[in-house]
Amino acid sequence: MRGFSQIMPISADSNLSIDALPGHYIRRLQQIAVAIFLEETEAFGITPVQFATMGVLAKNPGLDQKTLARTIGQDASTIGGVIDRLEVRNLVKRSASENDRRVHLLTLTDEGGLLLKQVTPAVLQAQDRILEPLPASDHPLFMKMLAILVKGNNELSRAPTL
């Protein structure tokens, strides 16, 4: 298999443009995805990480904070702040584990469940907008390729998922 550096050799005197680098486009797409998400969900005051947190907790009530962080690819210090903000809004409840008081178990509150239900159509609209420039027939292939790249590089992340 040929690597990118063999396809596009790079040297100090190269005229290589950042437009030829996949990492540049991935970074830009992430910026665009967040901007679209925040625009579509503005009325709900929720971030992509908060949405992911609430979505996972809706399916896994009583999940511990460390497992939640690993499930959504966030580091432990970041997820603590996310939980703090959701808890202040009464969207998530944090409680100590009976087995280990140092472990925080997380549950989506009724209010959090309602917000999740209300915001989901806006989140789905954001996803449609992100993919809109591609022909609809290419959406499944694009998603498959994204998943391959993320899973194939997961262990290189600061916060690898489970």
C-alpha positions as CSV (number, residue, x, y, z in Angstrom):
1,M,0.0,0.0,0.0
2,R,1.3,3.4,-0.9
3,G,1.3,6.1,1.8
4,F,0.3,9.7,1.2
5,S,4.0,10.8,1.5
6,Q,4.8,8.5,-1.5
7,I,1.9,10.0,-3.5
8,M,2.7,13.6,-2.6
9,P,6.5,13.7,-1.7
10,I,7.2,16.6,0.6
11,S,10.5,18.4,1.1
12,A,11.6,21.7,2.6
13,D,11.7,23.3,-0.9
14,S,8.4,21.7,-1.9
15,N,5.6,23.8,-3.4
16,L,3.1,21.6,-1.7
17,S,-0.1,23.5,-0.9
18,I,-2.1,22.8,2.3
19,D,-5.0,22.2,-0.1
20,A,-3.3,18.9,-0.9
21,L,-3.3,17.7,2.8
22,P,-6.1,15.6,4.1
23,G,-5.5,16.8,7.7
24,H,-6.2,20.4,6.6
25,Y,-9.6,19.5,5.1
26,I,-10.4,17.3,8.2
27,R,-9.7,20.3,10.5
28,R,-11.7,22.6,8.3
29,L,-14.6,20.2,8.1
30,Q,-14.6,19.8,11.9
31,Q,-14.8,23.7,12.3
32,I,-17.7,23.7,9.8
33,A,-19.5,20.8,11.4
34,V,-19.4,22.6,14.8
35,A,-20.6,25.9,13.3
36,I,-23.5,24.2,11.6
37,F,-24.4,22.2,14.7
38,L,-24.4,25.4,16.9
39,E,-26.4,27.3,14.3
40,E,-29.1,24.6,14.1
41,T,-29.3,24.0,17.9
42,E,-28.9,27.6,19.0
43,A,-32.3,27.7,20.6
44,F,-31.3,24.8,22.9
45,G,-27.9,26.1,24.1
46,I,-26.2,22.8,23.7
47,T,-22.8,21.8,22.3
48,P,-21.9,18.8,20.2
49,V,-20.1,17.2,23.2
50,Q,-23.1,17.9,25.5
51,F,-25.4,16.3,22.9
52,A,-23.1,13.2,22.6
53,T,-23.0,13.0,26.4
54,M,-26.7,13.1,26.8
55,G,-27.3,10.7,24.0
56,V,-25.0,8.1,25.5
57,L,-26.5,8.5,29.0
58,A,-30.0,8.1,27.6
59,K,-29.0,4.6,26.4
60,N,-26.7,3.9,29.4
61,P,-28.2,5.3,32.6
62,G,-25.8,5.0,35.6
63,L,-22.7,5.0,33.4
64,D,-19.5,6.1,35.1
65,Q,-17.8,9.3,34.1
66,K,-14.6,7.5,32.9
67,T,-16.5,5.1,30.6
68,L,-18.6,7.9,29.3
69,A,-15.5,9.9,28.4
70,R,-14.0,6.9,26.6
71,T,-17.2,6.2,24.8
72,I,-17.4,9.6,23.2
73,G,-13.7,10.2,22.8
74,Q,-13.2,12.9,25.4
75,D,-10.4,13.2,28.0
76,A,-11.4,12.9,31.7
77,S,-10.7,16.6,32.5
78,T,-12.9,17.8,29.6
79,I,-15.8,15.5,30.4
80,G,-15.8,16.7,34.0
81,G,-16.5,20.3,32.9
82,V,-19.2,19.1,30.5
83,I,-20.9,17.2,33.2
84,D,-20.7,20.2,35.6
85,R,-22.4,22.4,33.0
86,L,-25.2,19.8,32.3
87,E,-25.7,19.3,36.0
88,V,-26.1,23.0,36.7
89,R,-28.9,23.0,34.0
90,N,-30.5,19.9,35.7
91,L,-30.0,17.9,32.6
92,V,-27.7,15.2,34.2
93,K,-27.5,13.9,37.7
94,R,-24.2,12.8,39.2
95,S,-24.1,10.4,42.1
96,A,-21.4,8.4,43.9
97,S,-21.1,4.6,43.3
98,E,-22.1,2.4,46.1
99,N,-19.0,0.3,45.4
100,D,-16.5,3.1,45.1
101,R,-17.3,6.6,46.3
102,R,-14.6,8.1,44.0
103,V,-16.6,6.9,40.9
104,H,-19.3,9.2,39.6
105,L,-22.3,7.6,38.1
106,L,-24.3,9.6,35.6
107,T,-28.0,9.7,34.8
108,L,-30.0,11.8,32.4
109,T,-32.7,13.6,34.3
110,D,-36.3,13.8,33.0
111,E,-35.5,17.4,31.9
112,G,-32.4,16.2,30.1
113,G,-34.4,13.5,28.3
114,L,-36.9,16.0,27.2
115,L,-34.3,18.4,25.9
116,L,-32.6,15.5,24.1
117,K,-35.8,14.6,22.4
118,Q,-36.5,18.3,21.4
119,V,-33.0,18.9,20.1
120,T,-32.6,15.7,18.1
121,P,-34.4,17.0,14.9
122,A,-32.1,20.1,14.9
123,V,-29.1,17.9,15.3
124,L,-30.2,15.6,12.4
125,Q,-30.8,18.8,10.3
126,A,-27.2,19.8,11.0
127,Q,-25.9,16.4,9.9
128,D,-27.9,16.8,6.6
129,R,-26.4,20.2,6.1
130,I,-22.9,18.9,6.6
131,L,-23.4,16.3,4.0
132,E,-25.5,18.4,1.6
133,P,-22.6,19.2,-0.8
134,L,-22.2,15.5,-1.6
135,P,-24.6,13.6,-3.8
136,A,-27.0,11.6,-1.5
137,S,-25.7,8.4,-3.1
138,D,-22.2,9.2,-1.7
139,H,-23.3,9.7,1.9
140,P,-23.0,6.0,3.0
141,L,-19.6,5.7,1.4
142,F,-18.4,8.9,3.0
143,M,-19.6,7.8,6.4
144,K,-18.0,4.4,5.9
145,M,-14.7,6.0,5.0
146,L,-14.8,8.4,8.0
147,A,-15.4,5.4,10.3
148,I,-12.5,3.6,8.8
149,L,-10.1,6.5,9.3
150,V,-11.3,7.2,12.9
151,K,-11.2,3.5,14.0
152,G,-7.9,2.9,12.2
153,N,-6.3,5.8,14.0
154,N,-8.2,5.6,17.3
155,E,-5.2,4.6,19.5
156,L,-3.4,7.7,18.3
157,S,-6.0,10.0,19.9
158,R,-5.5,11.8,23.1
159,A,-8.8,10.2,24.1
160,P,-9.2,6.9,22.3
161,T,-12.7,5.4,22.4
162,L,-13.6,2.0,23.7
